[in-house]
Amino acid sequence: MTDMVNNDSVHAFIISLQEQNLVLPQSAVVEVVTQQVVREVAGAPSWLRGVFEWRQSQVPIVSLDTLLGVPRERQTRINRFVVMHGVERLPGLDYYALQVRGIPHPVKLTPADIQSLPRREDDPTAVAARVRASGVLCMIPAFEGIEHMLQDVLQVL
């Protein structure tokens, strides 16, 4: 979360997943889109939900819920996606989307608003950290790891 303003605050979004919340820096988010036509990708792992057309590009969709171990039958069918900048600037992965449940809630966080929490023993590698942000329990995704997993899968499909 390096989207600092005056070195003492960060503009972020807190967004609901199925069973957890995540916190994302606003600088990583391009747009929130809903109800897109999703095309499944044959042979893709379950966490790669498919792709949708956005600004004349095919954007792959990552389900953090699936990566976090939430069974598919317990996940809602709401199609809401947060289009993200590719942090790692990997070839062919300028953008990707995270499937989310809730509407992003913008917050301005100061260091006093963020409390580090220990990672859970069962946290997958998709979780970089756990925090309490403005009183809300959140996870911070491991963007680099997610993007490398996504690139690896897309290269073989």
Stockholm file with secondary structure:
# STOCKHOLM 1.0

chainA/1-157         MTDMVNNDSVHAFIISLQEQNLVLPQSAVVEVVTQQVVREVAGAPSWLRGVFEWRQSQVPIVSLDTLLGVPRERQTRINRFVVMHGVERLPGLDYYALQVRGIPHPVKLTPADIQSLPRREDDPTAVAARVRASGVLCMIPAFEGIEHMLQDVLQVL
#=GR chainA/1-157 SS CCCEETTTEEEEEEEECSSCEEEEEGGGEEEEEESCCCBCCTTCCTTEEEEEEETTEEEEEEEHHHHTTCCGGGSCCCCEEEEEECTTCCTTCSEEEEEESSCCEEEEECGGGEEEECCCTTCCTTEEEEEEETTEEEEEECHHHHHHHHHHHHHHC
#=GC SS_cons         CCCEETTTEEEEEEEECSSCEEEEEGGGEEEEEESCCCBCCTTCCTTEEEEEEETTEEEEEEEHHHHTTCCGGGSCCCCEEEEEECTTCCTTCSEEEEEESSCCEEEEECGGGEEEECCCTTCCTTEEEEEEETTEEEEEECHHHHHHHHHHHHHHC
//
